[in-house]
Amino acid sequence: MSFNQSCRSFGLEGEDNLTLWADCNSEGGSRRSTLDLNSCINTVNENRYRGLCPHGGPYRYYRSIRQHLHGRDMKGNIGARNVRLEGTVLKVEFHDYQSSWGGLFLTSRWTNHEIDLAKFVRNKDGKLEFVCKKEPEPDDDLEMWAATQEQASGFKRFVLKELPTMGGLMGEDFATRYNKRRQEEEEFRKLTYVEGENVVFRGT
């Protein structure tokens, strides 16, 4: 059952307006529950579609909503603004660029992107949860590189620990990305559990 059908009231609060709160019905009556939407939602999916999408895997394919809100492009423009909830629909304005004349000119504009939280958020006995389909693990050059190093005794340790301090450009790049991915995976596991083919984000 969608959260809005079993919650007395709900809204947004917290840093950047990215925390969903709701007074949820439960067996013991009603309790306030919160859910960090920044952790649950991506700004692009595995097919590189731009927009607000459920975050069903441990690795981000693009920046989070909060990173867009605080990040700036090469022209100094912020990436997003105006996070709001209209009914159960989360809406965010993103600063997009449209190319013309074969890419010679870029026109900037603010566009709305949205996601209906009623399709993903549920009330599980007084606690909000975000449920979405689990995304496949990425199969890219970074994963292939990491798998290769697993089979090379000593070399992985050299690339991950020695090359960065020696200023090895290629080693530092891949090592940094590899370690970041491992951290993202660890944080993702702490926030979620698997339910069949779905990933479930726990609220509080």
C-alpha positions in Angstrom: 0.0 0.0 0.0 1.3 3.4 -0.9 2.3 5.6 2.0 -0.2 8.4 1.4 -3.1 5.9 1.8 -2.0 5.0 5.4 -0.4 8.2 6.7 -2.4 11.1 8.2 -0.1 13.8 6.9 3.3 14.1 5.2 5.7 16.6 3.7 9.3 17.6 3.2 11.8 18.9 5.8 15.5 18.9 6.6 18.6 19.9 4.6 17.7 21.0 1.1 14.1 19.8 1.7 15.1 16.2 0.8 13.7 14.4 3.9 10.2 13.0 3.5 8.3 12.9 6.8 4.9 11.3 7.5 2.7 10.5 10.4 2.2 6.8 9.7 -0.5 4.5 10.9 0.8 1.4 12.8 -0.5 -1.3 15.1 0.4 0.9 18.1 -1.4 4.0 16.7 0.5 6.6 14.8 4.2 7.4 14.7 6.4 10.0 12.8 8.7 8.4 10.3 11.3 10.0 8.0 13.1 8.9 4.8 16.2 10.4 3.2 15.1 10.9 -0.5 18.6 11.9 -1.5 19.8 8.4 -0.9 16.8 6.8 -2.7 16.7 8.8 -5.9 19.1 9.2 -8.8 19.2 12.0 -11.3 19.8 9.5 -14.2 19.2 5.8 -14.5 21.4 2.9 -15.9 20.4 3.8 -19.5 21.6 7.4 -18.9 18.1 8.8 -19.0 18.1 12.3 -17.5 15.5 12.8 -14.8 14.5 11.7 -11.3 14.8 7.9 -11.1 14.8 5.3 -8.3 18.3 4.5 -7.1 18.3 0.7 -7.3 22.0 0.0 -7.1 25.0 0.7 -4.9 26.7 2.9 -7.5 25.6 6.3 -8.7 25.7 6.8 -12.5 25.5 10.6 -12.0 25.3 13.2 -9.2 22.7 13.0 -6.5 20.0 15.7 -6.1 22.0 17.3 -3.3 25.1 17.5 -5.4 23.2 19.3 -8.1 21.8 21.7 -5.6 25.2 22.7 -4.3 27.3 22.1 -7.4 28.1 24.6 -10.1 28.9 24.2 -13.8 31.7 25.9 -15.8 29.6 29.1 -16.1 29.0 29.2 -12.3 25.4 28.2 -12.5 23.9 26.0 -9.8 22.7 22.6 -11.1 19.2 22.5 -9.4 16.8 24.4 -7.2 13.2 24.5 -5.9 12.7 21.1 -4.4 9.1 20.7 -3.6 6.3 18.2 -3.1 3.0 18.5 -5.0 0.6 15.9 -3.7 2.9 12.8 -3.7 5.0 14.0 -6.6 8.5 15.2 -5.9 9.6 18.0 -8.2 13.0 19.6 -8.8 14.1 22.2 -11.3 17.4 21.3 -13.1 19.6 23.7 -15.0 19.8 22.1 -18.4 21.7 23.0 -21.6 20.3 22.6 -25.1 22.7 22.6 -28.1 22.0 24.3 -31.4 23.8 24.8 -34.7 25.5 21.4 -34.5 26.6 22.0 -30.9 28.2 25.3 -31.6 25.9 27.1 -29.2 24.5 26.1 -25.8 21.2 27.6 -24.5 20.6 27.2 -20.8 17.1 26.8 -19.3 15.4 25.5 -16.1 13.4 22.4 -16.6 11.2 20.5 -14.1 11.8 16.8 -13.4 9.6 14.8 -11.2 9.0 11.4 -9.6 5.8 10.1 -8.0 6.7 8.9 -4.5 3.4 7.0 -4.2 4.8 4.5 -6.7 7.8 3.7 -4.5 7.2 4.7 -0.9 5.2 2.5 1.5 4.3 2.5 5.1 5.5 -0.7 6.8 4.0 -0.8 10.2 4.7 2.8 11.0 8.0 3.1 9.1 8.5 4.7 5.6 10.3 2.5 3.1 11.4 3.2 -0.5 10.9 0.1 -2.8 12.4 -0.1 -6.3 13.7 -2.7 -8.7 17.3 -3.8 -8.1 19.6 -2.5 -10.9 22.2 -4.8 -12.5 25.8 -4.5 -11.4 27.8 -2.3 -13.8 30.0 -4.2 -16.2 32.6 -1.6 -17.2 36.3 -1.0 -17.5 36.6 -0.3 -13.8 35.1 -3.6 -12.8 37.2 -5.4 -15.4 40.3 -3.7 -14.1 39.5 -4.6 -10.5 38.9 -8.2 -11.4 42.2 -8.4 -13.3 44.1 -7.1 -10.3 42.5 -9.7 -8.0 44.4 -12.3 -10.0 47.7 -10.4 -10.0 49.4 -11.0 -6.7 51.0 -7.9 -5.3 50.2 -5.7 -8.3 46.8 -4.7 -6.9 48.4 -3.6 -3.6 51.0 -1.7 -5.6 48.5 0.1 -7.8 46.0 0.9 -4.9 48.6 2.0 -2.4 52.0 2.8 -3.9 51.2 4.4 -7.3 48.9 7.2 -5.9 51.7 8.4 -3.5 54.2 8.2 -6.4 52.0 10.3 -8.6 51.2 7.6 -11.0 48.3 9.2 -13.0 46.6 6.0 -14.3 47.1 4.2 -11.0 45.7 7.1 -9.0 42.7 7.5 -11.3 41.6 3.9 -11.2 42.5 3.4 -7.5 40.5 6.4 -6.4 37.5 5.4 -8.5 37.7 1.8 -7.3 37.9 2.8 -3.6 35.1 5.2 -4.0 32.9 2.5 -5.5 33.6 0.2 -2.6 32.6 2.9 -0.2 29.4 3.6 -2.0 28.6 -0.1 -2.0 29.2 -0.4 1.8 27.0 2.7 2.5 24.3 1.3 0.2 24.2 -2.0 2.0 23.8 -0.3 5.4 20.7 1.6 4.1 18.9 -1.2 2.3 17.8 -4.8 2.2 16.8 -7.1 -0.6 13.2 -8.2 -1.0 12.9 -10.6 -4.0 13.9 -8.6 -7.1 13.6 -5.3 -5.2 15.8 -3.1 -3.1 14.2 -1.5 0.0 15.6 1.7 1.6 14.9 1.8 5.3 13.3 4.9 6.9 13.5 5.8 10.6 
